[in-house]
Amino acid sequence: MENKAQQLTTVNAQDGPSLSVVGDTYRILISGEETGGAYTVIDMLIPPHGGPGPHAHPTYQEAFYIMEGEIEVRTESGRYTAAKGSFVNIPLGGMVHQFKNETQIIAHMLCIITPAGMEKMFGELGKPVSAGVFLPAPDLGPDLIKKFQQIAEKFGQQLYPPDYLDK
């Protein structure tokens, strides 16, 4: 059996599995299966007012490069508006953070996660969609929140209340 991590990987503009995750669309460009678990790269489209709630993942490092639009990154230490061309690094260690698109245009960014694995969580949380297709954000009632918490914890991630970083 050939090791996928030892093969050249190429991904065309619409290739790679796309998932609707809380109303955002994430296209997995390369997964841990293809990198020997070293990293994952996800092409993220964040609609107006989209983005995940506050969360932390102590065993993953996450970085974002903003290709179009802008996002507001929130942490316990403050807020940062990341516009086109900006780079944001969320270090290992479990910093509580979230990102939101507070504009009226779609934000487009690359997300690099080390080590790989978080893409599997997105696979369990999300729903398959075609590249560039958006589904409405789900109604986060108590049952869905509990389900999301269980899936997140399975992958070493902690979810916080939506207003956790509102200061």
N, C-alpha and C positions, 0 to 999 in steps of 0.2 A: 504494500500500500504506500502510495506516495504522500509525503508530508506537504500539506497545502501551504505551510509557512515558508517552504523552500521554493515555491513557484512564483513566477511573475504574476501579479494581479493587475488587471486593467478593468476599469468600470466606465461605461459610456454614460452620457448625460441623463438618461432615463433608467439606467440599470440599477440593480440593488433593491432589496426589499424595502418598501415604504410602509410606514405605520402611522396611524393617527393616534397620538398620545395626548390626552386631555385637550384636544382641539388643535394641537400643533401637528405638523407632518414631518416625520423623521425618516430619512432615507439612509439605510446602512450602506456606506461605501465600502467598508472593509470591516470584518468582524474578527473576533478573537480566534475563530476557527481558522481563519486565513493568515493570522499573524502569530500563531503558536501561543495565544493568550497575552501577547505583549501589549497590544493596544487595539482600540476601535476608533474609526472615524465615521461621524454621522453628519450628513447634510441636513440642516434643520431649517424649516420654514415656520416662522412664528407669526400668526395673523395678528391684526390689531387687537390689543388687550389680551393677547395670548401669553403663554409661558406657564411653567410649573409653579406650584406653591412652594413655600419654604421647605427645604430639605437639607440633609447632610449625609455624606458618605465617607467615613474616615479612611477607608482602604482604597479609594479611587481618587486620582488626580484628574481634573477636568479643565480643559482649556477651550476658549471660544475665539474664533476669528470672524469678525463681522464683515460680510461681503456686500450687503445692501441693507439700507434702513438703519435702525438703531434699537438697542435694548437697554433697559435700566437694570443694572445688577445691584441687588440689595444684599447686604450682610449685616451682622450685628454691629459692625463698626461704621456703617454708612451706606451711601448710594453712589453709584458711578454710572454715567450715561456713556455707553459704548456705541459710537457711530461707525459708519463704513470705514474700514481700515484699522479699526481698533482691535486689540488683543486683550483677552482677560484670562487669567490663570487662577483656578480654585485649587489651592494646594492640598496635599494629603493632610489628614488630621481631623476632618469632620467639621469644618467651618459651615455654619448654617448659612445658606444662601438661596437665592432665587433670581430668576431673570424674567422680566416682563417687557412686552412690546407696548409702550404707552403712546404709540403714534397711530396714524390712520392708514399706514402702508405696511405691507408684509416685510418683516425682517428676515434676512437670509444669512445664515452663519454656518461655519464648520465647527464641529465639536470633536475634540480629540480626548479620548479617555484612556488612562493607563492605570492599572492593567485592564485588559479587556474583561467583559462580563456584564457590564451595565446594559448592553444591547439585548441581552437575554431577558432582563427585567422589562425593558420596553416591549419586547415581544409578548410578554405575558400581560402587561398593562394595556397595550394598544390593540388596534384592529388594523388588519391589512387594508391598504388603499393603493390606488395607482399613484405614481409619482406626481406631486404637485396638487393632489386632491385633498381638500379639507373636509373633515366631518365636524359637526358642531361639538363643542366641549360638552361632556356628559354632565348631567345634573348630579352633583356630588352629595347625595343623600347619605345617611348614616351607614347603610349596608355597603354602598360602593366605597365609602371612605375606609370602612373596616377591611374590605377586600384589598384595596390599594395598600393599606398599612401592612397587611400580611405578606403581600407580594414584595413590597419594598424591603421589609425586614429579612425576608428570605435571601435577598441580595445585599445585605449589609447596609441598607439605607434607612434613615429615619425621616419620617414626614412630620411636619409641624403644622399647627393651625394656620389658616390663611392670613391672619392678622399678626402673626408672630413677629415679623420684622417691621411692622408699621410703628414708627417712632416719630 
